[in-house]
Amino acid sequence: MAAAAASKSDDGPAVGIDLGTTNSCVSMWWNGRVEVIANDQGERLTPSVVAFTGNKILVGDAAVNQAASNPTNTIFEVKRLIGRRFSEDSVKNDITRWPFRVVAGRNDHPMIVVHYKGKERQFAPEQILAMVLIKLKETAEAYLGRTVKNAVITVPAYFNNSQRQATIDAGTIAGLNVMRIIVEPTAAAIAYGLYRMPVSSRGKTVLVFDLGGGTLDVSLLNIDPGVDLDMALFDVKAIAGDAHLGGSDFDNHTVDYFVRNFISKHKTMNDIRSIRSNRKAMQRFRTACEGSKRMLSSMTQTTIEVDALLGGIDFNEIISRRSFEELNKELFHKCLKTLEKCFRDAKMDKSSIDVVVLAGGSTRLTKVQNMLRDFFDGTEVCQSINPEEAVAYGAAIGAANLSSESNGKKAPDLLLLDVTPLSLGVETDNGNMTVLIPRNTAFPTRKEEVFTTHYDNQDEVLVHVYEGERETAKGNNLLGKFVLAGITPAPGGVPDIHVTFDIDVNGILSVSAEDKTTGSRNSITITNENVGLSKEEIECMIREAEKYKGT
């Protein structure tokens, strides 16, 4: 991702947005430093929660405060749905845990069902995230006293093409020009690399461990500050991650354990087994377990308390830090496996790491910090920036690079070389995927390969574009397909069909195919339309977003 090469916006100020699973954050470059902007509640973090109540839409803290009494219309963790299909196993699993309804829409797109203004309504995940983005946009505008139209938004490094495009769509619905998508660990590295890292550490190899509310990203990169920091190079060598591993999963394991405990203790009562279907009880229970997780970051034990949880029975149980870690040992193990995979892909040894950087709220867990110290043989981790704000810091610097407004002292120029999270290729006649762009390839990039026909006198070919690491195409994720017609009939194996993959600075893929004999050509830009929203739907949602303002 080459931020320095991008055209700058001359349409007012630009902000950086960390659009998180649990919390979001808006920031900007101001007078030679990053300013994380507090919302109307005076909080620098805004919960990524939207609630529909009566004739009002609540976003952030106000939505959280009424969640226990209105669980079916309070939407959270929607980032786990963005750019996904309803039929995916991860989506099906999440649906069983959420108090709100999710149904299949057009093209297997998940749709969230709520009651609003006396009617049942369906909203796409992009619309819900757009409401969070509008809240952040308004927070920045209140601080600046000006309209904000431009933003850099961060995404998990392991977000695939559909998820990245869906995030851009959410920004468009919110009335934002998304100048750039930056991956979260790289944004955190920008913050530490330019401002918080000792001079002696600059120009060295950095590992960013970013464990947030819903995702884990591990990124290995070299930071070269350049001459007098006038052009800092952030060269990502490898990334690994899990788009479904974060603080919410730790909460889920804790909830599951104590629900079983509650049922076991009161098994003589007939209505106790219905606790899982009691959405209000489960929402209150989840909130209490989430609170205990935060307490255990600074205490060795705490109490989970819920008054009148079900059937008038109070819930009161002590949980120790050791018990919490035992309940979640599988997840901690997955964190280590992801870390090891990143080193394998980079063909590097952990001894080559100079600095370990933490980002994401879940890195506050004592077990995570101790696990990383042990992995790196006692090396201390860098936490000089609030890990929940580190990504927003980097996003603000990236936004300042792309804005014509300097707001005082100019931000250092950046050259960001990010990499593809998954391999990209096409299906061939044997049903396998031929990879054109391997995972961990720096982008923007362009790759071309020559293919041919399989049958005699074939006058067209169907190009299927996939992403993933399986050998067979059907084991990977279909991104899109198109037909190249007008091929001159010839014996199989004779025509030269040139297929080109082109990835832009946001990691968005375009694919073209051309028959060099006839000049016949066709192409596709892999948008979110095949699993998500059409242009017409996005335009409709933009109009609806304007209508919902102020409700």
Buried (B, 14 or more C-beta within 10 A) or exposed (E): BBBEEBEEBEBBBBBBBBBBBBBBBBBBBBEEBBBBBBBEEEBBBBBBBBBBBEEEBBBBBBBBBBBBEBBBBBBBBBBBBBBBBBEBEEBEEBBEBBBBBBEEBEBBBBBBBBBBEEEEBBBBBBBBBBBBBBBBBBBBBBBBEEEBBBBBBBBBBBBBBBBBBBBBBBBBBBBBBBBBBBBBBBBBBBBBBBBBBEEEBBBBBBBBBBBBBBBBBBBBBBBBBBEEBEBBBBBBBBBBBBBBBBBBBBBBBBBBBBBEEBBEEBEEEEEBEEBBEBBBBBBBBBBBBBBBBBBBBEEEBBEBBBEEBBBEBEBEBEBEBEBBBEBBEEBBEBBEEBBBBBBEBBEBEBEEBBBBBBBBBBBBBBBBBEBBBEBBEEBEBBBEBBBBBBBBBBBBBBBBBBBEBEBEEEBBBBBBBBBBBBBBBBBEEEEBBBBBBBBBBBBBBEBEBEBBBEEEEBBEBEBBBBBBEEEEBEEBBBBBBBEBEBBEEBEEEBBEBBBBBBBBBBBBBBBBBBBEBEEBBBBBBBBBBBBBBBEEBBEEBBEEBEEBEEE
